[in-house]
């Protein structure tokens, strides 16, 4: 087998990775996810390096990854992603000038930040694109944790960019589409055209995914009650049709699929998710330079949480489709199921960045 690369994500609930082959036709050859103990990590930040290292070791052993080379995907709510316009210049000169130009936009001194600029368009001597800024200490802490288990971070990528990359083959090159990853505590929104990100938002919203419910139950529920909670996970997953159009109001009978009925049957957190996602897409559409959205791809474990897809399809008029990892890459391994299949879409997209380099 040729060279492979591993896409890796550290979330509050787990460490998750996908190994793909590098070549003209990448394949998913191995994957895995290991739960983390409480307070070991938050978003893409390591709080307990020892606990995360143990989980990473279990992940590599259990999934039987062949490579120790990884691309780290980050999606912390503390990462700044915003549109930025600057004078066009050589990439090396821009890297030198950027810290001085954006200092006033950063929550920390530029010397303590990792900066990147993703150019999108140029008008005259002005170039516009996406500015990405993360706290360097957080990134360095994750990389040092990886080194404890001899995993080498070949690159660090914004997880939202991986989502755009992964779903690009599902849309025509001229289409403007949104990809929404509904995670345990953060929902990522990336709007792209031909796989090129145009707009990114990270929404801090807690969603009662199976991982969150399991984590909560393990911490606070007696053993006999925990069995009852975890046995209901399959029922939650069954309410969504993974990999198929999701505009059918799953979870409500046909006669109750009015917007009012959906709102009445929607948990408060899900209503907040639907409202904030609607306003995010509306903000993008209101810009003079924006092309109209043709589709919204939805992925992440939150997509199959009870009430989520009915709420989203009620709030958003654009056609929506739930996307699983099997929709975005071929596999030489038995396919994952449930929330793992949804969560791996972005993880695979992170690894695919190395294929395109």
Rosetta blueprint (number, residue, H / E / L):
1 X L
2 X L
3 X L
4 X E
5 X E
6 X E
7 X E
8 X E
9 X E
10 X E
11 X L
12 X L
13 X L
14 X E
15 X E
16 X E
17 X E
18 X E
19 X E
20 X E
21 X E
22 X L
23 X L
24 X L
25 X L
26 X L
27 X E
28 X E
29 X E
30 X E
31 X E
32 X E
33 X E
34 X E
35 X E
36 X L
37 X L
38 X L
39 X L
40 X L
41 X E
42 X E
43 X L
44 X L
45 X E
46 X E
47 X L
48 X L
49 X H
50 X H
51 X H
52 X H
53 X H
54 X H
55 X H
56 X H
57 X H
58 X H
59 X H
60 X H
61 X H
62 X H
63 X H
64 X L
65 X L
66 X L
67 X L
68 X L
69 X E
70 X E
71 X E
72 X E
73 X E
74 X E
75 X L
76 X L
77 X L
78 X L
79 X L
80 X E
81 X E
82 X E
83 X E
84 X E
85 X E
86 X E
87 X E
88 X L
89 X L
90 X L
91 X H
92 X H
93 X H
94 X H
95 X H
96 X H
97 X H
98 X H
99 X H
100 X H
101 X H
102 X H
103 X H
104 X H
105 X H
106 X L
107 X L
108 X L
109 X L
110 X H
111 X H
112 X H
113 X E
114 X E
115 X E
116 X E
117 X E
118 X E
119 X E
120 X E
121 X E
122 X E
123 X E
124 X L
125 X L
126 X E
127 X E
128 X E
129 X E
130 X E
131 X E
132 X E
133 X E
134 X E
135 X E
136 X H
137 X H
138 X H
139 X H
140 X H
141 X H
142 X H
143 X H
144 X H
145 X H
146 X H
147 X H
148 X L
149 X L
150 X L
151 X L
152 X E
153 X E
154 X E
155 X E
156 X E
157 X E
158 X E
159 X H
160 X H
161 X H
162 X H
163 X H
164 X H
165 X H
166 X H
167 X H
168 X H
169 X H
170 X H
171 X L
172 X L
173 X L
174 X L
175 X L
176 X E
177 X E
178 X E
179 X E
180 X E
181 X E
182 X E
183 X L
184 X L
185 X L
186 X E
187 X E
188 X E
189 X E
190 X E
191 X E
192 X E
193 X E
194 X L
195 X L
196 X E
197 X E
198 X E
199 X E
200 X E
201 X E
202 X E
203 X E
204 X E
205 X L
206 X L
207 X L
208 X L
209 X L
210 X H
211 X H
212 X H
213 X H
214 X H
215 X H
216 X H
217 X H
218 X H
219 X H
220 X H
221 X L
222 X L
223 X H
224 X H
225 X H
226 X H
227 X H
228 X H
229 X H
230 X H
231 X H
232 X L
233 X H
234 X H
235 X H
236 X H
237 X H
238 X L
239 X L
240 X L
241 X L
242 X L
243 X L
244 X L
245 X E
246 X L
247 X L
248 X L
249 X L
250 X L
251 X L
252 X L
253 X L
254 X H
255 X H
256 X H
257 X L
258 X L
259 X H
260 X H
261 X H
262 X H
263 X H
264 X H
265 X L
266 X L
267 X L
268 X H
269 X H
270 X H
271 X H
272 X H
273 X H
274 X H
275 X H
276 X H
277 X H
278 X H
279 X H
280 X H
281 X H
282 X H
283 X H
284 X H
285 X H
286 X H
287 X L
288 X L
289 X L
290 X L
291 X L
292 X L
293 X L
294 X L
295 X E
296 X E
297 X E
298 X E
299 X E
300 X L
301 X H
302 X H
303 X H
304 X H
305 X L
306 X L
307 X L
308 X H
309 X H
310 X H
311 X H
312 X H
313 X H
314 X H
315 X H
316 X L
317 X L
318 X L
319 X L
320 X E
321 X E
322 X E
323 X L
324 X L
325 X H
326 X H
327 X H
328 X L
329 X L
330 X E
331 X E
332 X L
333 X L
334 X L
335 X L
336 X L
337 X L
338 X H
339 X H
340 X H
341 X H
342 X H
343 X H
344 X H
345 X H
346 X H
347 X H
348 X H
349 X H
350 X H
351 X H
352 X H
353 X H
354 X H
355 X H
356 X L
357 X L
